[in-house]
Amino acid sequence: MRLVDLLQALEMIFSDTTNNRDGMTDYFDKSNVRLFPEHPHYQAARQAAERIKAKRGW
């Protein structure tokens, strides 16, 4: 999956979120999301996170 496709998919999945970041003062903004096992996208997100960890050697 291309990064652009992933970002578009995430925008659709989390379309009801609010970004309160202030680009003028939040220089070190780090986004995150917490999914619980009951969430319909939990397994896919967990698998993606594990692949990223393995690729980075964590």
C-alpha distance matrix in Angstrom:
0.0 3.8 6.5 8.3 6.4 6.7 10.1 11.1 10.4 12.5 15.0 15.6 15.9 18.2 20.0 23.4 23.2 25.5 25.0 28.4 27.5 30.1 28.6 32.1 32.9 29.8 28.9 27.2 25.0 22.5 20.6 20.1 19.8 21.6 20.7 23.4 23.2 24.4 21.5 19.5 16.1 17.7 16.5 12.8 13.4 15.7 13.5 10.8 13.9 15.4 12.6 13.0 16.7 16.9 15.1 17.6 20.4 21.5
3.8 0.0 3.8 5.4 5.2 6.3 8.8 10.0 10.7 12.5 14.4 15.7 16.6 18.4 19.7 23.2 22.8 24.6 23.6 26.9 25.7 27.9 26.1 29.5 30.6 27.7 26.6 25.2 23.3 21.2 19.5 19.7 20.1 22.4 22.1 25.1 25.4 26.6 23.5 21.7 18.3 19.9 19.3 15.5 15.4 17.9 16.1 12.9 15.4 17.3 14.5 13.9 17.7 18.2 15.8 17.7 21.0 22.2
6.5 3.8 0.0 3.8 5.4 5.0 6.1 8.6 9.8 10.5 12.3 14.3 15.2 16.2 17.6 21.0 20.1 21.5 20.3 23.5 22.1 24.3 22.5 25.9 26.8 23.9 22.9 21.5 19.5 17.5 16.0 16.5 17.3 20.0 20.1 23.5 24.3 25.6 22.4 21.2 17.6 19.0 19.0 15.4 14.3 17.0 15.9 12.3 14.1 16.6 14.2 12.8 16.4 17.6 15.3 16.5 20.0 20.8
8.3 5.4 3.8 0.0 3.8 5.4 5.2 6.2 8.6 9.9 10.6 12.5 14.3 15.4 16.0 19.6 19.0 20.4 19.3 22.6 21.5 23.5 21.7 25.2 26.6 23.9 23.3 22.4 20.1 18.7 16.8 17.7 18.3 21.2 21.3 24.8 25.7 26.6 23.1 21.7 18.4 20.4 20.8 17.1 16.3 19.4 18.6 15.1 17.0 19.8 17.7 16.3 20.0 21.4 19.1 20.2 23.8 24.3
6.4 5.2 5.4 3.8 0.0 3.8 5.5 5.2 6.1 8.6 9.9 10.7 12.3 14.2 15.0 18.7 18.8 20.8 20.3 23.9 23.3 25.7 24.3 27.9 29.1 26.3 26.0 24.8 22.3 20.4 18.1 18.2 18.0 20.5 19.9 23.1 23.7 24.3 20.8 18.9 15.8 18.2 18.3 14.6 14.4 17.7 16.8 13.7 16.3 18.9 16.9 16.3 20.0 21.2 19.4 21.0 24.3 24.8
6.7 6.3 5.0 5.4 3.8 0.0 3.8 5.4 5.1 6.2 8.6 9.9 10.4 12.1 13.7 17.1 16.7 18.9 18.4 21.9 21.3 24.0 23.0 26.6 27.4 24.3 24.0 22.4 19.8 17.5 15.0 14.8 14.5 16.9 16.5 19.7 20.4 21.3 17.9 16.5 13.1 15.0 15.4 11.8 11.0 14.3 13.7 10.6 12.8 15.7 14.1 13.3 16.9 18.4 17.0 18.4 21.6 21.7
10.1 8.8 6.1 5.2 5.5 3.8 0.0 3.8 5.4 5.1 6.2 8.7 9.8 10.4 11.5 14.9 14.2 15.8 15.1 18.6 17.9 20.5 19.4 23.2 24.1 21.1 21.1 19.9 17.1 15.3 12.8 13.3 13.4 16.4 16.6 20.1 21.5 22.2 18.6 17.7 14.5 16.4 17.5 14.3 12.8 16.2 16.3 13.1 14.5 17.8 16.7 15.2 18.5 20.6 19.1 19.8 23.2 22.9
11.1 10.0 8.6 6.2 5.2 5.4 3.8 0.0 3.8 5.4 5.1 6.4 8.7 10.0 10.1 13.9 14.1 16.0 15.9 19.6 19.5 22.0 21.1 24.9 26.1 23.4 23.7 22.9 19.8 18.4 15.6 15.9 15.5 18.2 17.9 21.3 22.5 22.6 18.8 17.4 14.7 17.4 18.5 15.3 14.5 18.1 18.2 15.4 17.3 20.5 19.4 18.4 21.7 23.6 22.3 23.3 26.6 26.4
10.4 10.7 9.8 8.6 6.1 5.1 5.4 3.8 0.0 3.8 5.4 5.2 6.2 8.6 9.7 13.2 13.8 16.4 16.9 20.7 20.9 23.9 23.4 27.2 28.0 25.1 25.6 24.2 21.0 19.0 15.9 15.3 14.1 16.2 15.3 18.4 19.2 19.2 15.5 13.8 11.1 14.0 15.1 11.9 11.5 15.3 15.5 13.1 15.3 18.4 17.6 17.2 20.4 22.3 21.4 22.7 25.7 25.3
12.5 12.5 10.5 9.9 8.6 6.2 5.1 5.4 3.8 0.0 3.8 5.4 5.0 5.9 8.0 11.0 10.8 13.4 13.8 17.5 17.8 20.9 20.8 24.5 25.0 21.9 22.6 21.1 17.8 15.7 12.3 11.7 10.5 12.9 12.5 15.9 17.4 17.6 13.9 13.1 10.3 12.5 14.3 11.6 10.2 13.9 14.8 12.4 13.7 17.2 17.0 16.1 18.9 21.3 20.7 21.4 24.4 23.5
15.0 14.4 12.3 10.6 9.9 8.6 6.2 5.1 5.4 3.8 0.0 3.8 5.6 5.3 5.4 9.0 9.0 11.3 11.8 15.6 16.2 19.1 19.1 22.8 23.7 21.0 22.0 21.1 17.6 16.3 12.9 13.1 12.1 14.9 14.9 18.2 20.0 19.8 16.0 15.4 13.1 15.6 17.8 15.2 13.8 17.5 18.6 16.1 17.3 20.9 20.6 19.5 22.3 24.8 24.0 24.5 27.6 26.7
15.6 15.7 14.3 12.5 10.7 9.9 8.7 6.4 5.2 5.4 3.8 0.0 3.8 5.6 5.1 8.7 10.2 13.1 14.5 18.3 19.4 22.3 22.6 26.3 27.2 24.5 25.7 24.7 21.2 19.7 16.2 15.7 14.0 16.0 15.2 18.1 19.4 18.6 14.8 13.5 11.9 15.1 17.1 14.7 14.1 17.9 18.9 17.0 18.6 22.0 21.8 21.3 24.1 26.3 25.8 26.7 29.6 28.7
15.9 16.6 15.2 14.3 12.3 10.4 9.8 8.7 6.2 5.0 5.6 3.8 0.0 3.8 5.8 8.3 9.5 12.9 14.6 18.2 19.5 22.9 23.4 27.2 27.5 24.5 25.8 24.3 20.8 18.8 15.1 13.8 11.4 12.8 11.5 14.3 15.6 14.8 11.0 10.0 8.5 11.5 13.9 12.0 11.3 14.9 16.3 14.9 16.3 19.6 20.0 19.6 22.1 24.5 24.4 25.3 27.9 26.7
18.2 18.4 16.2 15.4 14.2 12.1 10.4 10.0 8.6 5.9 5.3 5.6 3.8 0.0 3.8 5.5 5.8 9.2 11.1 14.6 16.1 19.5 20.4 24.1 24.2 21.3 23.0 21.6 17.9 16.2 12.5 11.5 9.3 11.2 10.9 14.0 16.1 15.5 11.8 12.0 10.6 12.7 15.7 14.2 12.6 15.9 18.0 16.3 16.9 20.4 21.2 20.3 22.4 25.2 25.2 25.5 28.2 26.6
20.0 19.7 17.6 16.0 15.0 13.7 11.5 10.1 9.7 8.0 5.4 5.1 5.8 3.8 0.0 3.8 5.6 8.5 10.7 14.2 16.0 19.1 20.0 23.6 24.3 21.8 23.7 22.9 19.2 18.2 14.6 14.4 12.6 14.7 14.6 17.4 19.6 18.5 14.9 14.8 13.8 16.3 19.2 17.5 16.1 19.6 21.4 19.6 20.4 24.0 24.4 23.4 25.8 28.6 28.2 28.6 31.4 30.0
23.4 23.2 21.0 19.6 18.7 17.1 14.9 13.9 13.2 11.0 9.0 8.7 8.3 5.5 3.8 0.0 3.8 6.8 10.0 13.0 15.5 18.7 20.3 23.7 24.0 21.6 24.0 23.2 19.5 18.6 15.2 14.7 12.7 14.3 14.4 16.8 19.3 17.9 14.7 15.4 15.0 17.0 20.3 19.4 17.8 20.9 23.2 21.7 22.1 25.6 26.6 25.5 27.5 30.5 30.5 30.5 33.2 31.4
23.2 22.8 20.1 19.0 18.8 16.7 14.2 14.1 13.8 10.8 9.0 10.2 9.5 5.8 5.6 3.8 0.0 3.8 6.7 9.7 12.1 15.5 17.2 20.6 20.5 18.0 20.5 19.6 15.8 15.1 11.7 11.6 10.1 12.2 13.3 16.1 19.1 18.4 15.2 16.5 15.5 16.9 20.3 19.3 17.1 19.9 22.5 20.8 20.5 24.2 25.3 23.8 25.5 28.7 28.7 28.3 31.0 29.0
25.5 24.6 21.5 20.4 20.8 18.9 15.8 16.0 16.4 13.4 11.3 13.1 12.9 9.2 8.5 6.8 3.8 0.0 3.8 6.2 9.1 12.2 14.3 17.4 17.4 15.3 18.1 17.8 14.1 14.3 11.6 12.4 11.9 14.4 16.1 19.0 22.2 21.7 18.7 20.2 19.1 20.2 23.6 22.6 20.0 22.7 25.3 23.3 22.7 26.5 27.5 25.6 27.2 30.6 30.3 29.5 32.3 30.3
25.0 23.6 20.3 19.3 20.3 18.4 15.1 15.9 16.9 13.8 11.8 14.5 14.6 11.1 10.7 10.0 6.7 3.8 0.0 3.8 5.5 8.8 10.6 13.9 13.9 11.8 14.4 14.3 10.8 11.5 9.4 11.3 12.0 15.0 17.4 20.5 23.8 23.8 20.8 22.3 20.6 21.5 24.7 23.3 20.4 23.0 25.5 23.1 22.2 26.0 26.8 24.4 26.0 29.4 28.9 27.8 30.7 28.8
28.4 26.9 23.5 22.6 23.9 21.9 18.6 19.6 20.7 17.5 15.6 18.3 18.2 14.6 14.2 13.0 9.7 6.2 3.8 0.0 3.8 6.5 9.5 12.0 11.5 9.9 13.2 13.5 10.5 12.1 10.9 13.0 14.1 16.9 19.6 22.5 26.1 26.2 23.4 25.3 23.7 24.3 27.6 26.5 23.4 25.7 28.3 26.0 24.7 28.4 29.4 26.8 28.0 31.6 31.1 29.6 32.4 30.4
27.5 25.7 22.1 21.5 23.3 21.3 17.9 19.5 20.9 17.8 16.2 19.4 19.5 16.1 16.0 15.5 12.1 9.1 5.5 3.8 0.0 3.8 6.1 8.9 8.4 6.4 9.5 10.2 7.4 9.8 9.6 12.6 14.6 17.7 20.7 23.9 27.3 27.9 25.1 26.8 24.8 25.2 28.1 26.8 23.5 25.7 28.0 25.4 24.0 27.6 28.3 25.4 26.6 30.2 29.3 27.6 30.5 28.7
30.1 27.9 24.3 23.5 25.7 24.0 20.5 22.0 23.9 20.9 19.1 22.3 22.9 19.5 19.1 18.7 15.5 12.2 8.8 6.5 3.8 0.0 3.8 5.5 5.7 5.4 8.6 10.6 9.0 12.2 12.8 16.0 18.3 21.4 24.5 27.6 31.1 31.7 28.9 30.5 28.4 28.9 31.8 30.3 27.0 29.2 31.4 28.6 27.2 30.7 31.3 28.2 29.4 32.8 31.8 29.9 32.8 31.1
28.6 26.1 22.5 21.7 24.3 23.0 19.4 21.1 23.4 20.8 19.1 22.6 23.4 20.4 20.0 20.3 17.2 14.3 10.6 9.5 6.1 3.8 0.0 3.8 5.7 5.5 6.9 9.6 8.6 12.0 13.0 16.6 19.3 22.7 25.7 29.1 32.3 33.1 30.1 31.5 29.1 29.6 32.2 30.3 27.1 29.3 31.2 28.1 26.8 30.3 30.4 27.1 28.5 31.8 30.3 28.4 31.6 30.3
32.1 29.5 25.9 25.2 27.9 26.6 23.2 24.9 27.2 24.5 22.8 26.3 27.2 24.1 23.6 23.7 20.6 17.4 13.9 12.0 8.9 5.5 3.8 0.0 3.8 6.2 7.3 10.7 10.9 14.6 16.2 19.8 22.5 25.8 28.9 32.2 35.6 36.4 33.6 35.1 32.7 33.1 35.7 33.9 30.6 32.7 34.6 31.5 30.0 33.4 33.5 30.1 31.3 34.6 33.1 30.9 33.9 32.6
32.9 30.6 26.8 26.6 29.1 27.4 24.1 26.1 28.0 25.0 23.7 27.2 27.5 24.2 24.3 24.0 20.5 17.4 13.9 11.5 8.4 5.7 5.7 3.8 0.0 3.8 5.7 8.7 9.4 13.1 15.1 18.5 21.4 24.4 27.7 30.8 34.3 35.3 32.7 34.6 32.3 32.2 34.9 33.5 30.0 31.7 33.8 31.0 29.1 32.4 32.9 29.4 30.2 33.6 32.4 30.0 32.7 31.1
29.8 27.7 23.9 23.9 26.3 24.3 21.1 23.4 25.1 21.9 21.0 24.5 24.5 21.3 21.8 21.6 18.0 15.3 11.8 9.9 6.4 5.4 5.5 6.2 3.8 0.0 3.8 5.6 5.6 9.3 11.4 14.8 17.8 20.8 24.2 27.3 30.7 31.9 29.4 31.2 28.8 28.6 31.3 29.9 26.3 27.9 30.1 27.3 25.3 28.6 29.2 25.8 26.5 30.0 28.9 26.5 29.3 27.5
28.9 26.6 22.9 23.3 26.0 24.0 21.1 23.7 25.6 22.6 22.0 25.7 25.8 23.0 23.7 24.0 20.5 18.1 14.4 13.2 9.5 8.6 6.9 7.3 5.7 3.8 0.0 3.8 5.8 9.3 12.1 15.6 19.0 22.1 25.5 28.7 31.8 33.4 30.8 32.5 29.7 29.4 31.7 30.1 26.6 28.0 29.8 26.8 24.8 27.9 28.1 24.6 25.2 28.5 27.1 24.6 27.3 25.9
27.2 25.2 21.5 22.4 24.8 22.4 19.9 22.9 24.2 21.1 21.1 24.7 24.3 21.6 22.9 23.2 19.6 17.8 14.3 13.5 10.2 10.6 9.6 10.7 8.7 5.6 3.8 0.0 3.8 6.3 9.7 12.8 16.4 19.3 22.7 25.8 28.9 30.7 28.3 30.1 27.3 26.7 28.8 27.4 23.8 24.9 26.8 24.0 21.6 24.6 25.1 21.5 21.9 25.2 24.2 21.5 24.1 22.4
25.0 23.3 19.5 20.1 22.3 19.8 17.1 19.8 21.0 17.8 17.6 21.2 20.8 17.9 19.2 19.5 15.8 14.1 10.8 10.5 7.4 9.0 8.6 10.9 9.4 5.6 5.8 3.8 0.0 3.8 6.4 9.8 13.2 16.3 19.6 22.9 26.0 27.6 25.1 26.8 24.1 23.7 26.1 24.7 21.1 22.5 24.6 21.8 19.7 23.0 23.6 20.3 21.0 24.5 23.6 21.3 24.1 22.3
22.5 21.2 17.5 18.7 20.4 17.5 15.3 18.4 19.0 15.7 16.3 19.7 18.8 16.2 18.2 18.6 15.1 14.3 11.5 12.1 9.8 12.2 12.0 14.6 13.1 9.3 9.3 6.3 3.8 0.0 3.8 6.6 10.3 13.3 16.6 19.8 22.8 24.6 22.2 23.9 21.1 20.4 22.6 21.3 17.7 18.9 21.0 18.3 16.0 19.3 20.1 16.8 17.4 21.0 20.4 18.2 20.9 19.0
20.6 19.5 16.0 16.8 18.1 15.0 12.8 15.6 15.9 12.3 12.9 16.2 15.1 12.5 14.6 15.2 11.7 11.6 9.4 10.9 9.6 12.8 13.0 16.2 15.1 11.4 12.1 9.7 6.4 3.8 0.0 3.8 7.0 10.5 13.5 17.0 20.0 21.5 18.8 20.5 17.7 17.3 19.8 18.5 14.9 16.6 18.9 16.3 14.5 18.0 19.0 16.1 17.2 20.8 20.3 18.8 21.5 19.6
20.1 19.7 16.5 17.7 18.2 14.8 13.3 15.9 15.3 11.7 13.1 15.7 13.8 11.5 14.4 14.7 11.6 12.4 11.3 13.0 12.6 16.0 16.6 19.8 18.5 14.8 15.6 12.8 9.8 6.6 3.8 0.0 3.7 6.9 10.0 13.3 16.3 18.0 15.6 17.5 14.9 14.1 16.6 15.8 12.1 13.5 16.2 14.1 12.1 15.6 17.1 14.7 15.4 19.1 19.3 18.0 20.4 18.1
19.8 20.1 17.3 18.3 18.0 14.5 13.4 15.5 14.1 10.5 12.1 14.0 11.4 9.3 12.6 12.7 10.1 11.9 12.0 14.1 14.6 18.3 19.3 22.5 21.4 17.8 19.0 16.4 13.2 10.3 7.0 3.7 0.0 3.8 6.5 10.0 13.1 14.4 11.9 14.1 11.8 11.0 14.1 13.6 10.2 11.8 14.8 13.4 11.8 15.3 17.1 15.5 16.3 19.8 20.4 19.7 21.8 19.4
21.6 22.4 20.0 21.2 20.5 16.9 16.4 18.2 16.2 12.9 14.9 16.0 12.8 11.2 14.7 14.3 12.2 14.4 15.0 16.9 17.7 21.4 22.7 25.8 24.4 20.8 22.1 19.3 16.3 13.3 10.5 6.9 3.8 0.0 3.8 6.6 9.9 11.5 9.8 12.6 11.0 9.2 12.5 13.1 9.9 10.6 14.2 13.7 11.9 14.8 17.4 16.3 16.6 19.9 21.2 20.7 22.2 19.5
20.7 22.1 20.1 21.3 19.9 16.5 16.6 17.9 15.3 12.5 14.9 15.2 11.5 10.9 14.6 14.4 13.3 16.1 17.4 19.6 20.7 24.5 25.7 28.9 27.7 24.2 25.5 22.7 19.6 16.6 13.5 10.0 6.5 3.8 0.0 3.8 6.6 8.0 6.2 9.0 7.8 5.9 9.4 10.6 8.1 8.9 12.5 12.7 11.7 14.3 16.8 16.6 17.1 20.0 21.5 21.6 23.0 20.5
23.4 25.1 23.5 24.8 23.1 19.7 20.1 21.3 18.4 15.9 18.2 18.1 14.3 14.0 17.4 16.8 16.1 19.0 20.5 22.5 23.9 27.6 29.1 32.2 30.8 27.3 28.7 25.8 22.9 19.8 17.0 13.3 10.0 6.6 3.8 0.0 3.8 5.4 5.5 9.0 9.1 6.5 9.6 11.9 10.3 10.1 13.6 14.8 13.8 15.6 18.6 18.9 18.9 21.5 23.6 23.8 24.6 21.9
23.2 25.4 24.3 25.7 23.7 20.4 21.5 22.5 19.2 17.4 20.0 19.4 15.6 16.1 19.6 19.3 19.1 22.2 23.8 26.1 27.3 31.1 32.3 35.6 34.3 30.7 31.8 28.9 26.0 22.8 20.0 16.3 13.1 9.9 6.6 3.8 0.0 3.8 5.5 8.0 8.6 5.6 7.5 10.7 10.2 9.3 12.4 14.5 14.0 15.0 18.0 19.0 19.0 21.1 23.4 24.1 24.6 22.2
24.4 26.6 25.6 26.6 24.3 21.3 22.2 22.6 19.2 17.6 19.8 18.6 14.8 15.5 18.5 17.9 18.4 21.7 23.8 26.2 27.9 31.7 33.1 36.4 35.3 31.9 33.4 30.7 27.6 24.6 21.5 18.0 14.4 11.5 8.0 5.4 3.8 0.0 3.8 6.4 8.6 7.1 9.4 12.2 12.2 12.3 15.1 16.9 16.9 18.3 20.9 22.0 22.4 24.4 26.5 27.4 28.1 25.8
21.5 23.5 22.4 23.1 20.8 17.9 18.6 18.8 15.5 13.9 16.0 14.8 11.0 11.8 14.9 14.7 15.2 18.7 20.8 23.4 25.1 28.9 30.1 33.6 32.7 29.4 30.8 28.3 25.1 22.2 18.8 15.6 11.9 9.8 6.2 5.5 5.5 3.8 0.0 3.8 5.5 5.3 8.4 10.2 9.9 11.1 13.8 14.9 15.3 17.3 19.5 20.2 21.2 23.4 25.0 25.9 27.1 25.0
19.5 21.7 21.2 21.7 18.9 16.5 17.7 17.4 13.8 13.1 15.4 13.5 10.0 12.0 14.8 15.4 16.5 20.2 22.3 25.3 26.8 30.5 31.5 35.1 34.6 31.2 32.5 30.1 26.8 23.9 20.5 17.5 14.1 12.6 9.0 9.0 8.0 6.4 3.8 0.0 3.8 5.7 7.6 8.7 9.7 11.4 13.2 14.3 15.6 17.5 19.0 20.2 21.7 23.5 24.8 26.2 27.6 26.0
16.1 18.3 17.6 18.4 15.8 13.1 14.5 14.7 11.1 10.3 13.1 11.9 8.5 10.6 13.8 15.0 15.5 19.1 20.6 23.7 24.8 28.4 29.1 32.7 32.3 28.8 29.7 27.3 24.1 21.1 17.7 14.9 11.8 11.0 7.8 9.1 8.6 8.6 5.5 3.8 0.0 3.8 5.7 5.5 6.1 8.5 10.2 10.7 12.2 14.3 15.6 16.6 18.3 20.2 21.3 22.7 24.3 22.8
17.7 19.9 19.0 20.4 18.2 15.0 16.4 17.4 14.0 12.5 15.6 15.1 11.5 12.7 16.3 17.0 16.9 20.2 21.5 24.3 25.2 28.9 29.6 33.1 32.2 28.6 29.4 26.7 23.7 20.4 17.3 14.1 11.0 9.2 5.9 6.5 5.6 7.1 5.3 5.7 3.8 0.0 3.8 5.6 5.2 6.0 8.6 9.9 10.4 12.2 14.3 15.3 16.3 18.3 19.9 21.0 22.2 20.4
16.5 19.3 19.0 20.8 18.3 15.4 17.5 18.5 15.1 14.3 17.8 17.1 13.9 15.7 19.2 20.3 20.3 23.6 24.7 27.6 28.1 31.8 32.2 35.7 34.9 31.3 31.7 28.8 26.1 22.6 19.8 16.6 14.1 12.5 9.4 9.6 7.5 9.4 8.4 7.6 5.7 3.8 0.0 3.8 5.5 5.0 6.1 8.6 9.8 10.5 12.3 14.3 15.3 16.5 18.4 20.0 20.9 19.5
12.8 15.5 15.4 17.1 14.6 11.8 14.3 15.3 11.9 11.6 15.2 14.7 12.0 14.2 17.5 19.4 19.3 22.6 23.3 26.5 26.8 30.3 30.3 33.9 33.5 29.9 30.1 27.4 24.7 21.3 18.5 15.8 13.6 13.1 10.6 11.9 10.7 12.2 10.2 8.7 5.5 5.6 3.8 0.0 3.8 5.5 5.2 6.2 8.6 10.0 10.7 12.4 14.3 15.5 16.6 18.5 20.0 19.1
13.4 15.4 14.3 16.3 14.4 11.0 12.8 14.5 11.5 10.2 13.8 14.1 11.3 12.6 16.1 17.8 17.1 20.0 20.4 23.4 23.5 27.0 27.1 30.6 30.0 26.3 26.6 23.8 21.1 17.7 14.9 12.1 10.2 9.9 8.1 10.3 10.2 12.2 9.9 9.7 6.1 5.2 5.5 3.8 0.0 3.8 5.5 5.1 6.1 8.6 9.9 10.6 12.3 14.3 15.3 16.6 18.2 16.9
15.7 17.9 17.0 19.4 17.7 14.3 16.2 18.1 15.3 13.9 17.5 17.9 14.9 15.9 19.6 20.9 19.9 22.7 23.0 25.7 25.7 29.2 29.3 32.7 31.7 27.9 28.0 24.9 22.5 18.9 16.6 13.5 11.8 10.6 8.9 10.1 9.3 12.3 11.1 11.4 8.5 6.0 5.0 5.5 3.8 0.0 3.8 5.4 5.1 6.2 8.7 9.9 10.5 12.3 14.3 15.4 16.3 14.7
13.5 16.1 15.9 18.6 16.8 13.7 16.3 18.2 15.5 14.8 18.6 18.9 16.3 18.0 21.4 23.2 22.5 25.3 25.5 28.3 28.0 31.4 31.2 34.6 33.8 30.1 29.8 26.8 24.6 21.0 18.9 16.2 14.8 14.2 12.5 13.6 12.4 15.1 13.8 13.2 10.2 8.6 6.1 5.2 5.5 3.8 0.0 3.8 5.4 5.1 6.3 8.7 9.9 10.6 12.3 14.4 15.3 14.4
10.8 12.9 12.3 15.1 13.7 10.6 13.1 15.4 13.1 12.4 16.1 17.0 14.9 16.3 19.6 21.7 20.8 23.3 23.1 26.0 25.4 28.6 28.1 31.5 31.0 27.3 26.8 24.0 21.8 18.3 16.3 14.1 13.4 13.7 12.7 14.8 14.5 16.9 14.9 14.3 10.7 9.9 8.6 6.2 5.1 5.4 3.8 0.0 3.8 5.4 5.1 6.3 8.7 10.0 10.6 12.4 14.2 13.7
13.9 15.4 14.1 17.0 16.3 12.8 14.5 17.3 15.3 13.7 17.3 18.6 16.3 16.9 20.4 22.1 20.5 22.7 22.2 24.7 24.0 27.2 26.8 30.0 29.1 25.3 24.8 21.6 19.7 16.0 14.5 12.1 11.8 11.9 11.7 13.8 14.0 16.9 15.3 15.6 12.2 10.4 9.8 8.6 6.1 5.1 5.4 3.8 0.0 3.8 5.4 5.1 6.2 8.6 9.9 10.6 12.2 10.9
15.4 17.3 16.6 19.8 18.9 15.7 17.8 20.5 18.4 17.2 20.9 22.0 19.6 20.4 24.0 25.6 24.2 26.5 26.0 28.4 27.6 30.7 30.3 33.4 32.4 28.6 27.9 24.6 23.0 19.3 18.0 15.6 15.3 14.8 14.3 15.6 15.0 18.3 17.3 17.5 14.3 12.2 10.5 10.0 8.6 6.2 5.1 5.4 3.8 0.0 3.8 5.4 5.1 6.2 8.6 9.9 10.4 9.3
12.6 14.5 14.2 17.7 16.9 14.1 16.7 19.4 17.6 17.0 20.6 21.8 20.0 21.2 24.4 26.6 25.3 27.5 26.8 29.4 28.3 31.3 30.4 33.5 32.9 29.2 28.1 25.1 23.6 20.1 19.0 17.1 17.1 17.4 16.8 18.6 18.0 20.9 19.5 19.0 15.6 14.3 12.3 10.7 9.9 8.7 6.3 5.1 5.4 3.8 0.0 3.8 5.5 5.2 6.1 8.6 9.8 10.2
13.0 13.9 12.8 16.3 16.3 13.3 15.2 18.4 17.2 16.1 19.5 21.3 19.6 20.3 23.4 25.5 23.8 25.6 24.4 26.8 25.4 28.2 27.1 30.1 29.4 25.8 24.6 21.5 20.3 16.8 16.1 14.7 15.5 16.3 16.6 18.9 19.0 22.0 20.2 20.2 16.6 15.3 14.3 12.4 10.6 9.9 8.7 6.3 5.1 5.4 3.8 0.0 3.8 5.5 5.1 6.2 8.5 8.6
16.7 17.7 16.4 20.0 20.0 16.9 18.5 21.7 20.4 18.9 22.3 24.1 22.1 22.4 25.8 27.5 25.5 27.2 26.0 28.0 26.6 29.4 28.5 31.3 30.2 26.5 25.2 21.9 21.0 17.4 17.2 15.4 16.3 16.6 17.1 18.9 19.0 22.4 21.2 21.7 18.3 16.3 15.3 14.3 12.3 10.5 9.9 8.7 6.2 5.1 5.5 3.8 0.0 3.8 5.5 5.2 6.0 5.1
16.9 18.2 17.6 21.4 21.2 18.4 20.6 23.6 22.3 21.3 24.8 26.3 24.5 25.2 28.6 30.5 28.7 30.6 29.4 31.6 30.2 32.8 31.8 34.6 33.6 30.0 28.5 25.2 24.5 21.0 20.8 19.1 19.8 19.9 20.0 21.5 21.1 24.4 23.4 23.5 20.2 18.3 16.5 15.5 14.3 12.3 10.6 10.0 8.6 6.2 5.2 5.5 3.8 0.0 3.8 5.4 5.0 6.1
15.1 15.8 15.3 19.1 19.4 17.0 19.1 22.3 21.4 20.7 24.0 25.8 24.4 25.2 28.2 30.5 28.7 30.3 28.9 31.1 29.3 31.8 30.3 33.1 32.4 28.9 27.1 24.2 23.6 20.4 20.3 19.3 20.4 21.2 21.5 23.6 23.4 26.5 25.0 24.8 21.3 19.9 18.4 16.6 15.3 14.3 12.3 10.6 9.9 8.6 6.1 5.1 5.5 3.8 0.0 3.8 5.5 7.8
17.6 17.7 16.5 20.2 21.0 18.4 19.8 23.3 22.7 21.4 24.5 26.7 25.3 25.5 28.6 30.5 28.3 29.5 27.8 29.6 27.6 29.9 28.4 30.9 30.0 26.5 24.6 21.5 21.3 18.2 18.8 18.0 19.7 20.7 21.6 23.8 24.1 27.4 25.9 26.2 22.7 21.0 20.0 18.5 16.6 15.4 14.4 12.4 10.6 9.9 8.6 6.2 5.2 5.4 3.8 0.0 3.8 5.6
20.4 21.0 20.0 23.8 24.3 21.6 23.2 26.6 25.7 24.4 27.6 29.6 27.9 28.2 31.4 33.2 31.0 32.3 30.7 32.4 30.5 32.8 31.6 33.9 32.7 29.3 27.3 24.1 24.1 20.9 21.5 20.4 21.8 22.2 23.0 24.6 24.6 28.1 27.1 27.6 24.3 22.2 20.9 20.0 18.2 16.3 15.3 14.2 12.2 10.4 9.8 8.5 6.0 5.0 5.5 3.8 0.0 3.8
21.5 22.2 20.8 24.3 24.8 21.7 22.9 26.4 25.3 23.5 26.7 28.7 26.7 26.6 30.0 31.4 29.0 30.3 28.8 30.4 28.7 31.1 30.3 32.6 31.1 27.5 25.9 22.4 22.3 19.0 19.6 18.1 19.4 19.5 20.5 21.9 22.2 25.8 25.0 26.0 22.8 20.4 19.5 19.1 16.9 14.7 14.4 13.7 10.9 9.3 10.2 8.6 5.1 6.1 7.8 5.6 3.8 0.0
